[in-house]
Amino acid sequence: MDKRSRPWGRVLLIAVLVVIGLVVVFSSYTVIPPGHRGVVVMLGRVEQTTLGEGFHLIIPPIVRQVVQVDVRTKKLEVYAEAASSDLQLINVTGVLNYHPDPQKVNKLYQEVGLDYENIIVVPALQEAIKAATAQFRIDRILMEREVLKNIIQENLGERLAANDLIVDQLSLANIEFSEEFNKAIERKQVAEQAALQKQYELQAAQKEVEITLARAEGERKAAVIAAQGRAESRRVEAEAEAAALQLIANQLRGNPDLIKYEWATRLAPTVKTVLLPAGQEIILGADTLVAPSGE
């Protein structure tokens, strides 16, 4: 070999080694961003070690790979068709906030993979909604909405915890009933309004009756008072008349000739009558009865 070619061969070898070294260096570390965890896979096997946020050396770099898993809270909206305990159809929209357990993402990745939301979370939420609504009658769903939500959340939490998923919060965004039930509710409300109107009319009629009775009672009392007044007036008049008659009777007892006088005056009102004392004789001459011719 030419001595001149040896230095170039060494330079090429050194360059190759440098490149290999750089490849090794740059492939032997990884950076886990905020809100993520690293799952280490060595030759197809998931290791028990979970990498936290920040810089990590991966040695050996070629046989060990890092899969990043997002552990931040996720929002999931699920629509479910369910039924009540009395077999009425209900459409429920549930909104779920959840996140993977940061300490067990390696197990989640190993058993489920990265598509755990469609594989586990969505079916579990739909099943929890159906199981919870089946415990209530249709007419109690809205009144027991908070209780229904708590049942769903508790049931869902147990289901997801088995796969290292944590439920943060569940909300029931919307609950819709079938068209037939909505019409039944409308008819019920109309009937209730009609019943309330009838009740109001009955109360008004009762009030009118009370007013009429009160008016009649007032008029009755007024009539009684008036009758009592007339009776009292008649009594006073009778007493006055009796007193007058008594006075006349007393006068007649003391003067019997007064009866004759009253009889004479009433017998012939045009004849003037003079009442004289008893036993008195009146002698009238003929000349007093007949007027002289010259006069």
TAHUWO-V468764 format. One line per field, one symbol per residue. ss: DSSP state (2 for helix, 1 for strand, 0 for the rest). phi: phi as a letter, one per 20 degrees, with the letter a starting at -180 (. if undefined). psi: psi as a letter, one per 20 degrees, with the letter a starting at -180 (. if undefined). A space follows every 10 residues. Layout:
ss = ???
phi = ???
psi = ???
This chain:
ss = 0022222222 2222222222 2222222011 1100011111 1100111111 1001111000 0001111111 0001111111 1110000011 1111111111 0222222222 2000022222 2222222222 2220000222 0000222222 2222222222 2000111111 1111111022 2222222222 2222222222 2222222222 2222222222 2222222222 2222222222 2222222222 2222002222 2222222000 0000000000 0000022220 00000
phi = .fffefgfff ffffffffff ffffffeecb defgmccdde ddlndfeffd eefoebedcf feedcddecf dffddcdcdc ecbefemefc dddddddbbf fgecffffff edoeeffffd ffffffffff ffffecfffd fffdfffgff ffffffgfff ffdmddeeac cefbccdfff ffffffffff ffffffffff ffffffffff ffffffffff ffffffffff ffffffffff ffffffffff fffebfffff fffffefcfe efddedffne ddddfffeed efffe
psi = qphhighhhg ggghgghggg ggggghjjqq porqjrqppp ooljppripp paqapppopq hgipqppppp jrpqpppppp oaqrhkkppp opopppprqq ohikhhgghg hgailhghhg gghhgghhgh hghiiqqhii ghhkgggggh ggggghghgh hhkkpppgqp qnhqoqrrhg hhhggghggg ggggghgggg hgggghhggg ggghgggghg hgggggghgg ghghgggghg gghghggggh hhhinhihgh ghgghhgnhi ppqppqqpip qpoprhihhp qqhi.
